[in-house]
Amino acid sequence: MAISEGFAKGGEGTIALAEKVIEACTTEADFKPLYTAEQSIEEKLMTVCEVGYGAARVTLSYQAQQQLELYKKHGFDNLAVCLAKTPLSITTDGSVKGAPTGFDVVIRELRLCAGAGFVYALCGNVMTMPGLPDKPAFMSLDLDDDGNIIGLS
């Protein structure tokens, strides 16, 4: 363990942490992926939910089932998977705390990122990052001659 004091001491404050990172990178690891590329998307999702989160089952909404069939039809069944869910709980319900097991992961939607090589599942009430408009609002911000911020309204 090392404490990073980069904000307080600049580069000197990060040396101890950098040494720990180098040590961790040069230590042999026994990494094993949770799933293989040959497994179906359903199997991959279940493995992540069961082994990674402690869930008992995965339930796909009607929309997610339709999307899954479309992805399979077009040959995208071999892609990696990830889940977008609340960061407030290991489950998809942000009010559930601790380390529960045996819960259901409800997947409401699947999204294909073919170029990046993965499918991601939207679980529960989670939003993805919105895109910016052609001219983001910050471009209208400025200071007047008296130092007041203009363009906020």
Salt bridges, closest charged atoms under 4 A:
GLU5 OE1 - LYS9 NZ 3.24
ASP30 OD2 - LYS32 NZ 3.16
GLU42 OE2 - LYS72 NZ 2.64
GLU69 OE2 - LYS72 NZ 3.81
GLU109 OE1 - ARG108 NH1 3.52
GLU109 OE2 - ARG111 NE 2.89
